[in-house]
Amino acid sequence: MSKLIRVFEAAMRDARRSEATRYDANARRALRTDPESALLAFELRAAEIGDDTGKREERIVRRDRGVRAARRSALG
């Protein structure tokens, strides 16, 4: 049950991130130009659902890389 709750929490964080993306022109441009990198900014896209805590750090690093790549492509 706790894994399911973690998935719901991750989905809610992704939903908030998605709402913010809707109103950010740079993020929408990054999504159009490099969708794979831009989608890595979302937690459920960047990791397996219900993974162990040990993999969580790796997922956070990958998500942060996706966010940085999306910003770079939006600015560049």
C-alpha positions in Angstrom: 0.0 0.0 0.0 2.8 2.4 0.8 4.2 2.0 -2.8 0.8 2.9 -4.2 0.8 6.0 -2.0 4.2 7.0 -3.3 3.0 6.6 -6.9 0.0 8.9 -6.1 2.4 11.4 -4.5 4.7 11.3 -7.6 1.7 11.7 -9.9 0.5 14.7 -8.0 4.0 16.3 -8.1 4.0 15.6 -11.9 0.6 17.1 -12.3 1.8 20.4 -10.5 4.9 20.4 -12.7 2.7 19.9 -15.8 0.4 22.8 -14.8 3.5 25.0 -14.5 4.7 23.9 -17.9 1.4 24.9 -19.5 2.1 28.6 -18.6 5.8 28.6 -19.4 6.6 29.4 -23.0 10.2 28.2 -22.7 9.1 24.8 -21.3 6.5 24.4 -24.1 9.2 25.2 -26.7 11.6 22.7 -25.1 8.9 20.1 -25.3 8.4 20.7 -29.0 12.1 20.7 -29.9 13.3 17.8 -27.7 10.4 15.9 -26.1 12.5 13.1 -24.6 14.7 15.4 -22.6 11.7 17.6 -21.6 9.7 14.6 -20.4 12.5 13.4 -18.2 11.6 16.3 -16.0 8.5 14.3 -14.9 9.1 11.8 -12.1 6.9 9.0 -13.4 8.5 9.2 -16.8 12.0 9.2 -15.5 11.6 6.1 -13.3 9.9 2.8 -12.7 6.7 3.0 -10.7 7.2 1.8 -7.2 11.0 1.5 -7.3 13.1 1.1 -4.2 14.5 4.0 -2.2 18.0 3.2 -3.4 17.0 4.0 -7.0 15.3 7.2 -5.9 18.5 9.2 -5.9 19.3 8.0 -9.4 15.8 9.0 -10.5 16.2 12.5 -8.9 19.5 13.0 -10.8 18.0 11.9 -14.1 15.0 14.1 -13.6 17.2 17.1 -12.8 19.3 16.4 -15.9 16.0 16.4 -17.9 15.0 19.7 -16.4 18.4 21.2 -17.2 18.3 19.9 -20.7 14.8 21.3 -21.2 15.9 24.7 -20.0 19.1 24.6 -22.2 17.1 23.7 -25.3 14.5 26.4 -24.5 17.2 29.1 -24.0 19.5 27.9 -26.8 
